[in-house]
Amino acid sequence: MDKNITRRNISFSPPDITELEIEEVCAALRSGWITTGPRTKLLERRLAAYIEAGRTDIDCENTEAMNRYSNRVVCLNSATAAEELNLRILGIKPGDEVIVPAYTYTASASAAVHCGATIKFIDIQKDGDPITHMPEMDYEALEAAITPKTKAIIAVDLGGIVCNYDRIYEIVERKKSLFTPIESDGTPLGDLSSRIQKTIGRVAVIADCAHSLGASRVFRGERKYCGAIADFTSFSFHAVKNFTTAEGGASTWLPLDGIDNAEIYKVFQLLSLHGQNKDALAKSKIGAWEYDIIGPWYKCNMTDIMAAIGLRQLDRYLGLLERRAEMMKKYDEVCAELGISHMIHHTENMDSSNHLYLIRIPGIDVETRNLIIEKMAERGVATNVHYKPLPMMTAYGKDCSTYPNAYDYYRNLITLPFHTLLSDEDVDYVCDTMKAVMSEVKR
Ligand SMILES: Cc1ncc(COP(=O)(O)O)c(C=O)c1O
């Protein structure tokens, strides 16, 4: 590396917050309504419009948009909560099996554990999907793993790259005869879960879209945005994500024949707010103090302060995605020059949300990978690893021997810093640092 290049400090993924978000948060604080309220409801409708139309400029405060986009998205305090509520609405319970890729973050699996289900991990395809190189599930192994106990498959759009949902749906349709829906237990939740399972009539497809808000893929011959593909979807708005509300997340689902979206939305609200049948806004109406507790449920609602950040982030989101795509080209070029493999975020049929830039360095082991990470850090470049496969973790048994492809993918993987606070000069600095470090280590 040229000795004259001035050292820079490149963080891994700081939030991109402008005065617009700060002003909206202040407005929320001054408004007198800081918990779940009008800003959260507006963000829900705007997200629903974005998922349906790919547009962030639809006015969601007029009556037509209220009718069209209400009861479609539920904002919550994290993606983990969103995934757990997706599973609880579906009626996932002890004795059920939920299939999860071995190559993901713990939240993809832990939400199912919280519901008492048994996790079945699936290895990934060797070196990931042949076109995108995303560590996507081995679909043959997925098909073989479905049993009469399987109730859901969690597909993970890692880094923003959308899984092959056509293939996943084909598999669950083929295995339909193994599926038996639960019967209603007579409670409002149990009754809804039973009707949902009967309507879906097969293993449910659940998308972990923590990384992929705004990503799209041709699905059943038509381009669809994440959130409009899987039976149920969860998004993350955590501080490191492309789109943030500090912490936060959202659930959405595909409309189900014979079940009103308003009913599903209402049950999400109950599950996220203690099972209380009136939220704070409803209770604040004159003489309306009295409420019932329908079930001893959870507390994971989004506040209007968080939603305030989200509203202004959404105004900027298409621009943020464009900037990410621009930076990505530079990384792609340097990877080609160095003979390093990377995920492909855009194909004829798919456009990723460009969330994570994963590279794999041919021929190196874990120690060399870690040495490269250290050397990059010494030069001020923070990197990361997405992910250490879940079966390697204490909580999941610390044994990856039956998931060789997941281990192999992780062995030589590094995630480069990738965020919209990087200037062109920062991106050049990361590229130059990579070149310098690669020339120093033995491959
Ligand atoms: C793949 C994946 N799923 C789920 C989550 C959980 O998101 P949250 O922190 O919003 O609960 C994360 C968080 O990083 C993630 O990477």
Ligand as a Chemical Component Dictionary entry (heavy atoms), coordinates in Angstrom:
data_LIG
# 
_chem_comp.id                   LIG 
_chem_comp.type                 NON-POLYMER 
_chem_comp.pdbx_formal_charge   0 
_chem_comp.three_letter_code    LIG 
# 
loop_
_chem_comp_atom.comp_id 
_chem_comp_atom.atom_id 
_chem_comp_atom.alt_atom_id 
_chem_comp_atom.type_symbol 
_chem_comp_atom.charge 
_chem_comp_atom.model_Cartn_x 
_chem_comp_atom.model_Cartn_y 
_chem_comp_atom.model_Cartn_z 
_chem_comp_atom.pdbx_ordinal 
LIG C1 C1 C 0 -30.773 -12.747 9.511  1  
LIG C2 C2 C 0 -31.282 -12.014 10.709 2  
LIG N1 N1 N 0 -32.486 -12.317 11.191 3  
LIG C3 C3 C 0 -33.007 -11.684 12.267 4  
LIG C4 C4 C 0 -32.296 -10.694 12.904 5  
LIG C5 C5 C 0 -32.874 -10.057 14.124 6  
LIG O1 O1 O 0 -33.117 -8.698  13.954 7  
LIG P1 P1 P 0 -33.512 -7.803  15.198 8  
LIG O2 O2 O 0 -32.238 -7.386  15.849 9  
LIG O3 O3 O 0 -34.254 -6.638  14.618 10 
LIG O4 O4 O 0 -34.363 -8.624  16.097 11 
LIG C6 C6 C 0 -31.050 -10.334 12.441 12 
LIG C7 C7 C 0 -30.293 -9.278  13.113 13 
LIG O5 O5 O 0 -29.208 -8.910  12.780 14 
LIG C8 C8 C 0 -30.515 -11.009 11.313 15 
LIG O6 O6 O 0 -29.310 -10.701 10.833 16 
# 
loop_
_chem_comp_bond.comp_id 
_chem_comp_bond.atom_id_1 
_chem_comp_bond.atom_id_2 
_chem_comp_bond.value_order 
_chem_comp_bond.pdbx_ordinal 
LIG C1 C2 SING 1  
LIG C2 N1 SING 2  
LIG C2 C8 DOUB 3  
LIG N1 C3 DOUB 4  
LIG C3 C4 SING 5  
LIG C4 C5 SING 6  
LIG C4 C6 DOUB 7  
LIG C5 O1 SING 8  
LIG O1 P1 SING 9  
LIG P1 O2 DOUB 10 
LIG P1 O3 SING 11 
LIG P1 O4 SING 12 
LIG C6 C7 SING 13 
LIG C6 C8 SING 14 
LIG C7 O5 DOUB 15 
LIG C8 O6 SING 16 
# 
